[in-house]
């Protein structure tokens, strides 16, 4: 068996919930990025700092969900 498939299978915990959590987290990160880019125009001095590991974790969850798309299809 391919080691990549083993790794992706191990990261494929609760596929439905993981996909929804990753989508909501990605939306939240997009809203924060939009806020941070609009702050100078609004004259407000409040920027939300997001650590890089959080961005990486959300991207990894989205990537694992995309890579496991075939595995998560219901048998029809």
C-alpha positions in Angstrom: 0.0 0.0 0.0 1.2 3.5 -0.8 2.4 5.5 2.3 0.6 8.6 1.1 -2.7 6.7 1.1 -2.0 5.5 4.6 -1.3 9.0 5.8 -4.4 10.4 4.1 -6.5 7.6 5.6 -5.2 8.4 9.1 -6.0 12.0 8.7 -9.5 11.2 7.4 -11.2 11.4 10.8 -15.0 12.1 10.8 -15.1 13.1 7.1 -18.4 15.1 7.2 -17.5 17.1 10.3 -13.9 17.7 9.3 -15.0 19.1 5.9 -17.6 21.4 7.6 -15.1 22.6 10.2 -12.5 23.3 7.6 -14.9 25.2 5.4 -16.1 27.4 8.3 -12.5 28.0 9.4 -11.5 28.9 5.9 -14.4 31.4 5.7 -13.4 32.9 9.0 -9.8 33.3 7.9 -11.0 35.0 4.7 -13.2 37.4 6.7 -10.2 38.2 9.0 -8.0 38.8 6.0 -10.6 41.1 4.4 -10.9 43.0 7.7 -7.1 43.4 8.0 -6.9 44.8 4.4 -9.8 47.2 5.0 -8.4 48.5 8.4 -6.2 51.3 6.9 -9.1 52.6 4.8 -11.4 52.7 7.8 -9.0 54.6 9.9 -9.2 51.9 12.7 -6.1 50.6 14.4 -7.2 47.1 15.1 -5.6 44.3 13.1 -6.2 40.6 13.9 -3.0 38.6 13.9 -3.4 34.9 12.9 -0.5 32.6 13.5 0.9 30.9 10.4 0.3 27.4 11.9 -3.4 28.0 12.0 -3.4 29.0 8.3 -1.4 25.8 7.6 -3.7 23.6 9.6 -6.8 24.9 7.8 -5.2 24.4 4.4 -4.1 20.9 5.5 -7.6 20.0 6.5 -9.0 21.3 3.2 -6.3 19.4 1.3 -6.9 16.2 3.1 -10.6 16.5 2.4 -10.0 17.1 -1.3 -7.5 14.2 -1.5 -10.0 11.8 0.2 -13.0 12.9 -1.9 -13.1 9.5 -3.7 -12.9 7.6 -0.4 -15.7 9.7 1.2 -18.3 9.2 -1.7 -21.3 7.2 -0.6 -21.6 3.9 -2.4 -24.3 4.4 -5.0 
